[in-house]
Amino acid sequence: MSETTQGKTTVSPEVLTTIARLSALGVPGVSRLAPVSGGVNRLFKRGAGDGVRIETEENTVFIDMHLILQENVNIREVSRNVQQNVARAIQEMVGMEIGHVNIHIEDIDYADSEA
């Protein structure tokens, strides 16, 4: 006898934000996420304080990541790796489609080079 359970799974925006944040931080060259300033957008987009903005429409996720990179890294390469890592994680863990993963480089962490 085979049992099938009918139901629905929902994923909160906070879960998507956490997945995106941890996926980005796992990419070599990413130092940390930059907090996004408030404003009107903060009322409508989740995760703004975490350096991640997530919007969902139907089964599609739109992500904006605000990053601070380590010094002496290839910005283009690190950005591409973050995009791929975040998109793969969302698709594999949640099964949602990716509309876009926009990367915004806010700063570079220089190790004690400024006095």
N, C-alpha and C positions, 0 to 999 in steps of 0.2 A: 504494500500500500504506500503510495507516495503522497506526502503532504506538501502543499504549496501554501505559502503565506502571502496574501495580498496586502500591500501597504505602500507607504510612501516614505522616503527619507528626505529630510530637509537639512541643509547645511547653513549655519549662521555665517554672516559676513565676518565675524570674529575668527572663525575657523579658517576661512580663506585668507584673512590677513596674517594669521599665524603661519600658515603654510608658506605664503609668499615671503614673509620676513625671514623665516628660518632657511628657506631655499636660497635667498639672496646672500645671507650671512655665511652660507657654506661655500660660496665661490671665493677662491683665492684672489686677493686684491681688494676685496670689500672690507673696509674697516668697521663701518657701522651705518645705521640708517639715520638720516637727518629728519628731525621733526618738521612737519609741514605747518606753516603758520595757519592761524584760524581763518576767520572771514566767513562769508556766506557759504562757500563751498563746504566748509566743515559741517554745516547742518545737514547736508545731503549725502556726504560721502563718508564711509566708515574708515577707521584706521588712520585718520589724518595725523594724529599725534605720534604714530609709530613709524612715520616715513613711508607708509604704504597707503594708497587710496584705492579702494575697491568699489567698482560698480558692477551690478549684475543686471542682465536683461535676458529674460527667458532662461536658457541654459548656457548663456555666454558670460564670461567674466572679462572685465576691462580693468587693467591694473596700471597704476602709476607708482613707480618706486623712486624715492628720493634718497640718494646714496652719498656717503662720504667714503672715498677710496683711500687706499694706502699710497704712499709715495712711490715713485718709480715703477708704475704699472702702465700697461697699454690700456688706455681708457676704452678704446673701441672693443678690444678683445674681452675685457672684463664685463663691459656692458652686454655684449653678445652672449657671453656665458651666463650672466644673470637672467637674461631673457629666456634662454633655453632651459635653464634649471627651474625657474619659476613656472614656466608653461608646462614642462614635463610633470612637475610635482602636482600641479592643480589637475591636469588631465588624468594622471594615474591614480591619485588619491581620491578625487572627488568625481571624476568622470565628466567634468564640465568642459565646454569648448572655450578657447581663448580668443577674445576679440583683439586685444593688443596688450603688450607689456611695454609700456613706455618707461625709459630710464632717464632720470634727471640727476646729473652729477652736481651736487651742491657744494662740495669742498674736497680738499685733499688733506689727509692727516700727515703732517711733517713731523718726524720724530725729533723733538728738541732742537730744531734747526733755527728757530726764531727766539730771540732774547727779549 
